[in-house]
């Protein structure tokens, strides 16, 4: 579409995305055993934190940051979620993500809300 949109996100997420996708840093550095272990430990630690009941305090910030429409949720009352992870994999109402043009091969169905980039060809994707 050629449309660019600025996405609000926490600074640590923006820095991480920049390092992984836009930085001139040698990506071989990110693929070392030491760095992979560091990412693994951080991911496990954060996962445990987001499973803890105290993590529900971060749900309102997440909703505001990513502009989540609570009316789309099967359970819109955020006090009913037991942890941040419980909210993160929340269920949506069946009518909020209709699948249009089932017969159109130019459409895509995503199983999750996500960032998605589509390129016309492999050549375009590698330029």
N, C-alpha and C positions, 0 to 999 in steps of 0.2 A: 504494500500500500504506500510505501514511502513515508509513512507517518512516524515521527519520533515522539516519544512521550517520556517525561521525567518521572521516575518512580521514587517516591519517598521510601526510605529504608534507614534503619539504624546505621550509624557511621561504621561500626565494626563489620556489618554485612557489606557495605559499599566498599570498604578497603579490601575485604576478602575477595569480592567479585572482581575488583580491579586487579588484584594480584594474580588471580587465576585466569582471567580472560583478556586483559588489556595491557598488562605491565610488560615492560621490556626485559624484566628479570628472566634469566635463563630458566626455563621450565624444568630442566633436568634437576635443578636444585630442589624443586618441590616434590620430585619423585625419588628422593633418597630415603633410605630406611629410617634415618633419624626423624626426618620431617613427617613421613607417613606415620611413624609411631606417635609423634606429637599430636597429629591430627586425630589419630585413633583414640588416644587417651582423652583428649578434649571432647571428642564426640560422645564417648561413653559417659564421661562425667556430666556433660550437659544433658544427655538422655536420662540419667538417673535424677538429676535436678528437676527436669520437666515431668517426671513421673511422680514426684513428691507432692503432697497436698498443698504445701506452701506456694507452689508455683502458680496456683490459680490467680495470685495477685498480678501476674503478668498478662493475663487474658485481656483486660480492658486496653492496655497499651497496644497489644497486638491488633486488636479490633480497630483502634483509632489509626495506627500506622498504616495498615493494609486496607483500610476502608471496607471492612467486612459488613455486609448487609445482614443483620441478624434476622430479618424477616424471611430469609431464605432457609434458615435452619429448621430442622425437624424439632430441635429443642432450643428455642431462642432465649431461654432464661439461663444466662451464663452462670448463675449461682448453682446450677444443677451439675456442673462439670466438676469432677473430683480432682483433676490436675490439668496442667497446661496441655499435656499430651492428649488427655481425654477430649479437650476442646479442639486440639489441632486436627484430629481425625474425625471431626464432627460429621454427622449425617445431615444431608440436605433434604428438603422436601422434594418429592418425586417430580413436581411440576416446574422446578426452577432451572433445570438444564435439559430442555427438550432437544431431541435429536431431529433436526430438520433435514430435508432432502436426502432421505435414506438411500435413494438410488443415484445420487450425484457423487461420482468418484473424486471430485475436487474438494470434498469436505472431509474433515477429520473429527473424530470423537476422542476427547481426552478424558482419561479416567480420574483426573484430578485437576484442581485449579493450579495453573502453573505458568511459567514463562515459556513461550514457544517461538522458535525461529524456524521459518521455512524458507528454503532456497529453491530456485528454479532448477538447479542442477548441482552436481558435485563440483563442477568447475567454479560455479558462482560461490559455493560454500567455502572453497579453499583459496579464494583470492584475498 
